[in-house]
Amino acid sequence: MAIDSAAGKTDRPDTGSATRSFAEAIAEAERIIRAAPHVKTDQDLAEGLDYLAGSIKASLHMVQAYQHEHPYFASSTGPYTKLGLDNPDTLYFHAYIRDDAEYVVTGRRGTTADLSFQIMNGDYSPTQSPDSLTAFDDRELAIAGDGTFQLRFGPPRPDAGPGYVAVAPGSAMLIVREVFSDWENERPGEIRIHRADTLGTSPPPVPSDRMARRYEVAGKMLLARLRTFLAFPEWHYLQLPVNTLTEPRPTPGGLATQFSSVGHYDLDDDEVMVITAPAADREVAPYQGFQLGSMWYVSLDYINHQTSLTADQARVDDDGMIRYVVGERDPGLANWIERTGHRRGYLQFRWQRLTRALGAEDGPSFEVMPFDELPRRLPHYERQRVTEREWKERITARQVAVARRMLG
């Protein structure tokens, strides 16, 4: 370290606080959490503070990943960084891109039910969703015999050839979703991204003023994230009648090969909501999943509780129907969807990698009934029964599968 002996000074940088703006954003974020209209109990608040912790982690992670010249796929949504009614069956990756540069995505296809790609022109805000500029799934890939593939994303060019995806003006983010149906047996693939003209080079060191700027941006990202996904359900869920679900419809946000059915519930502990849906033909929808979400618009604990089911995990009745029993009390049934203390929450079906549009006949029907009437009113009740040991085995399988495919 150089020392100016005459002045008694060093070349140390300015000692102001680089993190002050982020600390102030965290304090404001806590105020947003505490003031949320659905916070009624200590459980509500505790879950909100946990949601805040994951959001802090994700915001710092995402601002670090904001690298157009040396991009990488970041995973900012998972069991400990939840966002936007995250799907328990999905691995989410995204990379920031520019619309005037060319990027190369290489990988190896796993055995999962779906692998999809989407380009957005920005991020979600409290007032609107970003536009989806491009969306497709792995059926558009040229996959070699060993499972490897390559895609190039860049500005339109006349000599592009196969495997080149032209990005529209304003393209800002590439999102990749890998979706599991059979948690136990399916295996993820591999995926990487690099910018075509920077591979083999190194990014320059980041000076302290830019590091300070990252904290400032992370703070803004944190607040926007919380405000957006507290408002989002008002657009798509809470205007619907309670304890109902919509017909299958294209998922808002431009996921070209996904349909969804959504709703929200409000149930007493002695009530259950029985939801009946056809088990989709695998030729039509290789992936079909159902889940609950909390009023924070994130998934419930899907590791230690059965708060979601794919078609592979569910027990299908002899008539080809899956009957989900949403409730607080344990009915001793295979397709019990645990509320885990959440009187209110969100309901979501997803069908992916579709080969045709879905209609009302492909979607769910629903009925609220007293818990004690299940043995009399639930079709195929005896077929659905499980022992305490069988239930423990189901939870064990969930814990092992998530630990295998997801990290904290």
GIURWO-V746427 format. One record per backbone hydrogen bond with DSSP energy under -0.5 kcal/mol. CO is the residue of the C=O (numbers start at 1). NH is the residue of the N-H. E is the energy in kcal/mol with one decimal. If there is no record, write none. Layout:
((CO;NH;E) (CO;NH;E))
This chain:
((2;11;-1.0) (3;5;-1.0) (4;8;-2.0) (4;9;-1.5) (9;4;-2.9) (16;18;-0.6) (19;23;-2.7) (20;24;-2.6) (21;25;-1.9) (22;26;-2.3) (23;27;-2.0) (24;28;-2.2) (25;29;-2.7) (26;30;-2.3) (27;31;-1.7) (28;32;-2.0) (29;33;-2.3) (30;34;-2.8) (31;35;-1.7) (32;36;-0.5) (33;36;-1.2) (36;39;-1.8) (38;40;-1.0) (41;45;-1.9) (42;46;-3.0) (43;47;-2.5) (44;48;-1.9) (45;49;-2.5) (46;50;-2.0) (47;51;-2.6) (48;52;-2.3) (49;53;-2.1) (50;54;-2.2) (51;55;-2.0) (52;56;-2.5) (53;57;-2.1) (54;58;-2.4) (55;59;-2.5) (56;60;-2.0) (57;61;-2.0) (58;62;-2.8) (59;63;-2.1) (60;64;-1.5) (61;65;-1.3) (63;66;-0.8) (65;67;-2.6) (65;96;-0.5) (72;74;-0.6) (74;76;-0.7) (74;94;-2.1) (77;92;-0.6) (78;81;-1.0) (81;78;-0.9) (86;88;-0.5) (87;90;-1.9) (89;180;-3.3) (90;92;-0.5) (91;178;-2.4) (93;176;-3.3) (94;74;-2.6) (95;174;-3.0) (98;101;-0.8) (102;196;-2.6) (103;153;-2.9) (104;106;-0.5) (104;194;-1.9) (105;151;-2.9) (106;192;-2.6) (107;149;-2.1) (108;190;-2.2) (114;179;-2.7) (115;138;-1.8) (116;177;-2.0) (117;136;-2.2) (118;175;-3.4) (119;133;-2.9) (119;134;-1.2) (120;172;-2.9) (120;173;-1.7) (128;125;-2.3) (131;121;-1.7) (131;133;-0.7) (134;119;-2.7) (136;117;-3.3) (137;140;-2.3) (138;141;-1.5) (141;143;-0.9) (142;144;-0.5) (144;147;-2.1) (147;109;-3.4) (148;144;-2.8) (149;107;-1.9) (151;105;-3.0) (152;165;-3.8) (153;103;-3.4) (154;167;-2.8) (157;160;-1.3) (161;164;-1.1) (163;152;-2.6) (163;165;-0.5) (164;166;-0.6) (165;154;-1.9) (168;171;-1.9) (172;97;-1.8) (173;120;-2.5) (173;175;-0.6) (174;95;-2.2) (175;118;-2.1) (176;93;-2.5) (177;116;-2.4) (177;179;-0.5) (178;91;-2.9) (179;113;-1.3) (179;114;-1.5) (181;183;-1.0) (182;186;-2.3) (187;111;-2.4) (187;112;-0.6) (190;108;-1.7) (192;106;-1.5) (194;104;-3.3) (195;198;-1.6) (195;199;-1.1) (198;201;-2.3) (205;207;-0.6) (207;211;-1.8) (208;212;-2.5) (209;213;-1.7) (210;214;-1.9) (211;215;-1.7) (212;216;-1.8) (213;217;-2.7) (214;218;-2.8) (215;219;-2.0) (216;220;-1.8) (217;221;-2.7) (218;222;-2.5) (219;223;-2.0) (220;224;-2.4) (221;225;-2.5) (222;226;-2.1) (223;227;-2.5) (224;228;-2.7) (225;229;-1.9) (226;230;-0.8) (227;231;-1.4) (228;232;-2.4) (231;234;-1.3) (231;235;-0.9) (232;235;-1.1) (232;236;-1.4) (233;237;-3.1) (233;238;-2.0) (237;240;-2.4) (241;244;-0.7) (249;260;-2.9) (251;254;-1.0) (251;255;-0.6) (254;256;-1.2) (255;258;-1.7) (257;353;-0.8) (257;354;-1.5) (258;251;-1.9) (259;351;-2.5) (260;249;-2.0) (261;349;-2.8) (262;246;-2.2) (263;347;-2.9) (264;243;-2.8) (264;244;-0.7) (265;345;-1.5) (268;271;-1.8) (269;329;-0.6) (270;371;-2.8) (271;328;-0.5) (272;274;-0.6) (272;369;-2.3) (273;275;-0.6) (273;326;-2.8) (274;367;-1.6) (275;324;-3.1) (276;365;-2.5) (277;322;-3.0) (278;280;-0.7) (281;284;-1.8) (281;285;-2.8) (284;355;-1.4) (287;352;-2.1) (288;311;-1.9) (289;350;-2.4) (290;309;-2.3) (291;348;-1.9) (292;300;-1.3) (293;346;-2.6) (294;297;-2.0) (297;85;-3.4) (298;294;-2.7) (300;302;-0.9) (305;307;-1.6) (306;338;-2.3) (307;292;-1.7) (309;290;-2.3) (310;314;-2.0) (314;316;-0.6) (315;323;-0.5) (317;320;-2.2) (320;279;-2.6) (321;317;-3.0) (321;323;-0.5) (322;277;-2.3) (322;324;-0.6) (324;275;-2.5) (324;326;-0.6) (325;327;-0.6) (325;337;-2.8) (326;273;-2.4) (327;339;-1.7) (329;331;-0.6) (332;386;-2.4) (333;336;-1.4) (335;325;-2.2) (336;338;-0.6) (337;327;-1.8) (339;342;-1.6) (341;343;-1.0) (343;267;-2.1) (345;265;-2.4) (346;293;-1.9) (347;263;-1.8) (348;291;-2.1) (349;261;-1.4) (350;289;-2.5) (351;259;-2.1) (352;287;-1.2) (359;362;-1.7) (359;363;-0.5) (360;363;-1.2) (365;276;-2.3) (367;274;-3.2) (369;272;-2.5) (370;373;-1.6) (371;374;-1.7) (373;376;-0.6) (373;377;-2.5) (374;378;-2.6) (377;379;-0.7) (378;381;-1.1) (380;384;-1.3) (381;384;-0.6) (381;385;-0.6) (382;385;-0.9) (384;334;-3.3) (387;391;-2.3) (388;392;-2.1) (389;393;-1.9) (390;394;-1.8) (391;395;-2.1) (392;396;-2.5) (393;397;-2.3) (394;398;-1.7) (395;399;-2.5) (396;400;-2.5) (397;401;-2.3) (398;402;-2.6) (399;403;-2.0) (400;404;-1.7) (401;405;-1.8) (402;406;-2.4))
